[in-house]
């Protein structure tokens, strides 16, 4: 097992890292999703005890992931923030300003409704780069109906898919459940890919994961390693 694995998606050679980030050397771009920065502060505001150490650990992980690629463009695939801005989220501005030669891009997510007006962070509803159409929420996604995505809706919305473009998204917090003998179960965050969509695991520490149960290729994250889980049917 390695702390990263190579996988070709949409014609791009991608490196999948144990922290849930994805790097594409040809684009010199690092993709991360669903950090939900400030969630600990929101919990404390609501009276839910949450150690500040969780936030500090999260910022350390973020720093390690980004500084691993010292010149790369950074694309956040939505839910960078957890709702309203607070003291925790303000630390990100300091973090970005300490890296003035880097480009930071946010593809707006459903939790990014109180966005700061930082000139250092470019915000888009969707972002096109190489063969990737970068989104937060996959077309047709509906948690209430247990629908992860819908190919027909995606194909109609993004005609470029017929030309080999693929979607890269967040939002779903994908995971995988492995069953062993008896009642043995292992649940882990996971990368998910099929021929037309890739979904990154949630990067944030307080985010959890959801078993997609979709046909495709899964790469699990366990004990700081990326584990190829193979192709799964529904």
Phi, psi and omega in degrees: 000142181242161176283353172208157177223150175270142177208134180266124182222127180061028180082359179254137173280117185248147175248118181265124184255156184297342180269000179098002178272160181227128182242135177242109185295320183298333178259353188043055185225136175251128179253135174222155182218150169053060177280326179053049180297134181096003182295322177298318178297322177296317179300314182295323178298327180271006177086014179262113183301122179220115183300138176297339179299333178296317178295316181297321177296319179297318178293325178294318178296318180297315179300316181296318181295316183286317183284350174295336181234084195297343182242001190288147167290143180249124177241115175270122183272049172090160183052045171295322181249159175252079177073228187295146177291146177211188184300325180293317182292330181295337179294335180294325179298316176300316179302313181292318181296334177285354180232063190294341182266005181261155176253124181245124184234134176243123168270112193300133177252176183291339177267354181269057184264350177240070187280138175286157179262066179264126178292339182282349181241113179273133186243133179226155171282325172210158187218130182253130183208121183058229177269008184261134166255109188269122180227170168264298185262124179297145178303134178084359181297132180209102182295325181298328181258008179058041178249121182280317181193170183222115184298317183297319178295320179296316182296321180288325182282327184234089182298337182296342180298332178289347180256014177098001176287150179231160178265139171234126194223175171232226170075319189276346183050057187296147177214180179218145177244123179255133182252135176243202180291147178063231181261013183294127179221141173232126177245138183211155170295155183207150164278146177230138177218143160227198186292338187234351182217142171236136182235124181275148173292158177292130182280329186294151183285334185253034190253330182073188181206162188227128179288114186291323185057039177249148177291125181168192181256131184242143172232114182274161177241117182216127177053044178063030174231154173261126187244117176291123182256356175085191180267128181245141168274166178298000000 
